[in-house]
Amino acid sequence: MCIFCGFPAKGAMTAHILYILERFFEDDAAFSVPIGGTSQLGETLQRGLEKFGGKLQMNTHVNEILVEDGRAVGVRLKNGKVVKARKAVVSNATPFDTVKMMPQQEHEPKGLTKWRNDLGTLPRHGAISHLFLGIDATGLDLSNIDDPAQLVIQDWKKSMQDSQNLCSFFIPSLLDKSVCPEGKHVIHVYSSGGEPYEPWEKLKQGSPEYEAYKEERVEVLFKAVERCIPDIRDRLEFSIIGSPLAHEAFLRRDRGTYGMAWAAGSSAPQAGLLGKVLPFPFPNLKTPIDGLLRCGDSCFPGIGTPSAAASGAIAANTMTHVDNHIQLLREASKKDDMYKFLDPGILGEVYKPLVQGFTPSSELRSERFSRGAGVKPVDHNAAAEQSTVE
């Protein structure tokens, strides 16, 4: 299980496993082979964002989360531009990177100082090394491979969190021919999330020492693929190595970390009310700052695209009326037979009066609506149609 969440099975949360493995046992399902390539995951999320009036902006690195009178009011970008928030600021950065964007202020509440210190010192996984390959597949017989995803363990006596012991590779072009030209294959190889950062931080990107160390650390990844394709190096037409420093630079993840390392079985700091009664291994998505929420792989239900997307849905639900939650579930239940279970039915009507006074969270309610009534439900379909017309 450490290939998914960075822990052996005993440290993985049940909810996390369900989000990752839910579709594994459906006909024609395959791990890590989304139709059209992995870029389709991001593009699908972007379409959903834009359908409801959102906008994805590139090259807009956030330098600081702006706080006024105890409330998050916007962000300051790297270029100096200030973007104001209408309701809330949501950070999907790691906890380590989120607190970096909130410099300590004079006379700030003690609870905020403790929250910042708790999140900034949480244990973390190491980084990951990646190897991206494009090969000539002329005369290549891969009929011996039943699954395009393969997990390779060098030594069962060693730790599976050792990045030089466990790695995985997948060949999506075995199933989806659209991801590369005819007669070629693309392969992604990556280590476990245990690659130590310390040797890398002493190196300068682009230096001969850095390039040599990259080659040294991914040798084990090449050898893993050679078990399946012995002449892989002779077939190479393209290759690129992703190092922990590349993780840090391009993904803006402190020390290139794979993610927060808090195993299931005990409550993490700042886990909220739930953490007082259950061993909840994630800090709360809410923060001591009104109008500042978190999501991403350091929030419930954990690491991985399905889990991180689910955390975004939880953050969105925190900001909108329960009527919108129920409406969205009903719409999704009609998209495909496999989603029929999402229909809230009569239970939704029973549930609504119990929680509608608390959704959205009190600190996120607009003053335009009466106390306790929440935010007026939005007809998302009508909003989407209007946006299309405009």
C-alpha positions in Angstrom: 0.0 0.0 0.0 3.0 2.4 0.4 2.8 3.0 -3.4 -0.5 4.8 -2.8 -0.2 6.6 0.5 3.4 6.1 1.6 2.6 3.6 4.3 2.4 -0.2 4.7 -1.2 -1.5 4.7 -1.6 -1.1 8.5 -1.0 2.7 8.2 -3.5 3.3 5.4 -6.9 4.7 6.0 -9.9 2.6 4.9 -11.5 5.6 3.3 -8.3 6.3 1.3 -8.2 2.7 0.1 -11.9 2.9 -1.0 -11.3 6.1 -3.0 -8.3 4.6 -4.7 -9.5 1.0 -5.3 -13.2 1.5 -5.8 -13.0 1.1 -9.6 -10.3 -1.6 -9.6 -12.7 -4.5 -9.8 -14.9 -3.2 -12.6 -14.8 -4.7 -16.1 -12.1 -3.1 -18.3 -10.7 -1.0 -15.4 -7.0 -0.4 -15.4 -4.7 1.3 -12.9 -3.1 4.6 -14.2 -4.5 4.4 -17.7 -7.1 7.2 -18.1 -8.4 7.3 -21.7 -6.5 10.0 -23.6 -3.6 10.2 -21.1 -3.3 11.4 -17.5 -3.7 15.0 -18.7 -7.4 14.1 -19.1 -7.7 14.1 -15.3 -6.7 17.7 -15.0 -8.7 18.8 -18.0 -11.8 17.1 -16.7 -11.5 19.0 -13.4 -10.9 22.2 -15.3 -14.1 21.7 -17.3 -16.0 21.2 -14.1 -14.5 24.4 -12.7 -15.4 26.4 -15.8 -18.9 25.0 -16.0 -19.7 26.7 -12.8 -18.1 30.0 -13.6 -14.6 29.3 -12.3 -11.3 30.2 -14.0 -8.0 28.5 -14.0 -5.0 30.8 -14.2 -1.5 29.8 -15.0 1.7 31.4 -13.8 0.0 32.9 -10.8 2.1 31.7 -7.9 0.8 32.9 -4.5 3.4 34.5 -2.2 1.1 35.4 0.7 -2.4 34.8 2.0 -3.7 38.2 3.1 -5.4 38.4 6.5 -7.2 41.4 7.8 -9.0 41.6 11.2 -8.6 37.8 11.6 -10.1 36.9 8.3 -8.5 35.7 5.0 -9.5 38.3 2.4 -7.3 37.3 -0.6 -3.9 36.5 -1.8 -0.8 38.4 -3.1 0.8 36.9 -6.1 4.5 36.6 -6.9 4.2 39.4 -9.4 2.7 41.7 -6.7 -0.9 41.6 -7.9 -3.5 41.2 -5.2 -6.6 39.0 -5.8 -9.5 39.6 -3.4 -11.7 36.8 -2.2 -15.5 37.1 -2.3 -16.2 34.4 0.2 -13.1 32.4 1.1 -9.5 31.5 0.3 -8.9 27.7 -0.3 -5.3 26.4 -0.2 -4.6 23.1 -1.8 -0.9 23.5 -1.0 0.8 21.2 1.5 0.5 22.3 5.1 4.2 23.1 5.0 3.8 25.4 2.0 0.5 26.9 3.3 2.1 28.2 6.5 5.0 29.7 4.5 2.4 31.9 2.9 1.2 33.2 6.2 4.1 35.1 7.9 3.7 35.6 11.6 2.1 38.9 12.6 2.6 41.0 15.7 -0.1 40.4 18.3 -1.7 37.5 16.4 -3.9 35.1 18.4 -2.0 32.3 20.2 -4.3 29.7 18.5 -3.0 30.9 15.1 0.6 30.7 16.2 0.1 27.1 17.5 -1.7 26.1 14.3 1.1 27.4 12.1 3.7 25.7 14.2 1.8 22.4 14.3 1.2 22.3 10.6 4.7 23.4 9.7 6.3 20.6 11.7 4.1 17.7 10.8 6.1 14.6 9.6 6.4 14.2 5.9 7.3 11.6 3.4 10.3 11.8 1.3 10.2 12.7 -2.4 9.7 10.6 -5.5 12.0 10.0 -8.5 10.3 9.7 -11.9 11.4 8.3 -15.2 9.4 9.2 -18.4 10.3 7.1 -21.5 9.3 7.0 -25.1 10.5 3.9 -27.0 10.5 2.3 -30.4 8.2 -0.7 -30.2 9.1 -2.3 -33.5 9.2 -6.1 -33.1 8.5 -5.8 -29.4 6.4 -8.6 -28.0 4.7 -7.7 -24.7 2.2 -10.5 -24.7 3.7 -11.7 -21.5 2.3 -8.7 -19.7 -1.2 -9.1 -18.4 -1.5 -5.7 -16.8 0.0 -2.4 -18.0 0.9 -1.5 -14.4 3.6 -3.4 -12.7 5.0 -3.2 -9.1 8.6 -4.2 -8.7 10.3 -5.1 -5.4 14.0 -5.7 -5.4 14.3 -7.3 -2.0 11.4 -8.5 0.1 13.6 -8.3 3.2 14.1 -4.6 2.8 11.6 -1.8 3.6 9.0 -1.1 0.9 9.4 2.6 1.7 13.0 2.5 0.4 13.0 4.3 -2.9 15.8 2.0 -4.1 13.8 -1.1 -3.3 10.2 -0.5 -4.5 9.1 1.1 -7.7 6.2 0.9 -10.2 6.0 1.3 -13.9 3.1 1.4 -16.3 2.7 1.3 -20.0 -0.6 3.1 -20.8 -0.1 2.7 -24.6 -0.7 -1.0 -24.2 -4.4 -0.2 -23.7 -4.8 3.3 -25.2 -3.1 3.7 -28.6 -4.0 7.4 -28.7 -1.3 8.4 -26.2 1.6 8.0 -28.7 2.3 7.4 -32.4 1.8 4.0 -34.0 4.8 1.7 -33.4 5.8 3.5 -30.1 5.2 3.0 -26.4 5.3 5.4 -23.5 6.3 4.3 -20.0 6.2 6.0 -16.7 8.5 4.6 -13.9 8.5 6.0 -10.4 10.0 5.2 -7.0 8.2 4.9 -3.7 7.7 8.1 -1.7 10.9 7.6 0.3 13.5 9.3 -1.8 15.7 11.3 0.8 15.9 15.0 0.0 19.1 15.8 1.9 21.6 14.7 -0.7 19.6 16.7 -3.4 19.6 20.0 -1.6 23.3 20.2 -1.8 23.2 20.1 -5.6 22.6 22.8 -8.1 20.1 22.1 -10.8 21.8 21.7 -14.2 25.3 21.1 -12.8 27.3 18.1 -13.8 27.1 16.7 -10.3 23.3 17.1 -10.3 22.9 15.3 -13.7 25.2 12.5 -12.6 23.3 12.0 -9.4 20.0 11.9 -11.3 21.3 9.1 -13.5 22.6 7.2 -10.4 19.3 7.4 -8.5 17.1 6.2 -11.4 19.3 3.3 -12.4 17.1 1.1 -10.2 14.1 2.3 -12.2 15.7 1.3 -15.5 16.5 -2.1 -14.1 12.9 -2.6 -13.1 11.7 -2.0 -16.6 14.5 -4.2 -18.0 12.8 -7.2 -16.3 10.0 -6.8 -18.8 11.9 -5.2 -21.7 15.6 -6.3 -21.6 16.6 -4.0 -24.5 14.8 -0.9 -23.2 17.9 1.3 -23.4 18.5 0.4 -27.1 14.9 1.3 -27.9 14.9 4.7 -26.2 13.8 7.7 -28.3 13.0 10.0 -25.4 13.7 10.1 -21.7 13.4 12.6 -18.9 14.1 12.3 -15.2 12.0 14.0 -12.6 14.0 14.6 -9.4 12.9 15.8 -5.9 14.2 19.3 -6.9 12.0 19.2 -9.9 9.1 18.2 -7.7 9.8 21.1 -5.4 10.2 23.7 -8.3 7.3 22.7 -10.5 4.8 21.5 -8.0 5.8 24.0 -5.3 6.0 21.2 -2.7 8.3 21.9 0.2 11.4 19.7 -0.1 9.7 17.9 -3.0 7.7 15.9 -0.5 5.2 13.2 -1.6 2.9 14.4 1.2 2.1 14.4 4.9 3.2 11.3 6.7 0.7 10.6 9.5 -0.3 6.9 9.6 -3.8 5.8 10.5 -4.4 4.8 14.1 -3.9 8.2 15.9 -5.2 11.7 15.6 -3.0 14.3 13.9 -2.5 17.8 15.5 -5.3 20.3 14.6 -7.7 17.4 13.7 -10.7 19.3 15.0 -13.6 17.9 17.0 -13.5 14.6 15.1 -10.0 14.1 16.3 -11.1 14.2 19.9 -13.3 11.2 19.6 -11.7 9.2 16.7 -8.1 8.6 15.6 -8.3 11.0 12.7 -4.9 11.3 10.9 -5.5 14.6 9.1 -5.5 18.2 10.3 -8.9 19.8 9.9 -9.7 21.5 6.5 -10.9 24.5 8.6 -8.3 26.8 10.1 -8.1 29.4 12.9 -8.5 32.1 10.3 -12.1 32.8 9.2 -12.5 32.4 5.5 -9.4 30.2 5.0 -9.9 26.5 4.2 -7.6 23.8 3.0 -7.9 20.9 0.7 -5.5 18.5 -1.2 -3.6 15.4 -0.3 -2.8 16.6 3.3 -6.6 16.6 4.1 -9.1 13.7 4.4 -9.2 11.2 2.6 -5.5 11.5 1.7 -2.9 11.1 -1.1 -3.9 10.4 -4.7 -5.9 12.1 -7.4 -9.3 10.6 -6.3 -8.7 11.4 -2.7 -7.4 14.9 -3.3 -10.4 15.6 -5.6 -12.7 14.4 -2.8 -11.1 16.8 -0.3 -11.9 19.6 -2.8 -15.5 18.5 -2.9 -15.6 18.5 1.0 -14.2 22.1 1.0 -16.8 23.2 -1.6 -19.6 21.6 0.5 -18.4 23.6 3.5 -19.0 26.8 1.6 -22.4 26.1 0.1 -26.0 25.4 1.2 -27.0 21.8 1.7 -29.7 22.2 -1.1 -26.8 22.4 -3.5 -25.2 19.3 -2.1 -28.4 17.3 -2.6 -29.0 18.8 -6.1 -25.5 17.8 -7.2 -25.9 14.3 -5.9 -29.2 13.9 -7.8 -27.7 15.2 -11.0 -24.7 12.9 -10.7 -26.9 9.8 -10.0 -28.5 10.3 -13.4 -25.3 10.4 -15.4 -24.7 6.7 -15.5 -26.2 3.6 -13.9 -23.1 3.1 -11.8 -23.9 6.3 -10.0 -27.5 5.5 -9.1 -26.4 4.9 -5.5 -25.6 8.7 -5.2 -29.3 9.6 -5.3 -30.1 10.8 -1.7 -33.8 10.0 -2.2 -36.1 10.5 0.8 -33.1 10.5 3.2 -31.9 13.7 1.6 -35.2 15.4 2.6 -34.9 14.1 6.1 -31.2 15.1 6.4 -31.7 18.7 5.0 -33.7 20.3 7.9 -31.2 18.8 10.4 -28.2 20.6 8.9 -29.4 23.5 6.8 -28.9 25.9 9.7 -25.2 25.0 9.7 -24.5 25.1 5.9 -22.4 26.8 4.9 -20.3 27.2 8.0 -21.3 30.2 10.0 -18.1 32.1 9.3 -18.7 31.7 5.6 -22.3 32.9 5.4 -23.1 36.1 3.5 -24.6 39.0 5.5 -27.2 39.2 2.7 -29.2 36.3 4.1 -30.9 35.8 7.4 -29.0 34.3 10.3 -28.9 30.5 10.2 -30.5 30.3 6.7 -27.2 29.7 4.9 -26.5 30.9 1.4 -29.3 30.9 -1.1 -29.1 27.8 -3.3 -27.7 28.3 -6.8 -29.2 26.8 -9.9 -26.0 25.6 -11.4 -27.5 24.5 -14.7 -29.0 27.9 -15.3 -25.7 29.5 -14.4 -23.9 27.3 -16.9 -26.4 28.1 -19.6 -26.1 31.8 -19.0 -22.3 31.6 -19.2 -22.6 29.7 -22.5 -24.9 32.4 -24.0 -22.6 35.2 -22.9 
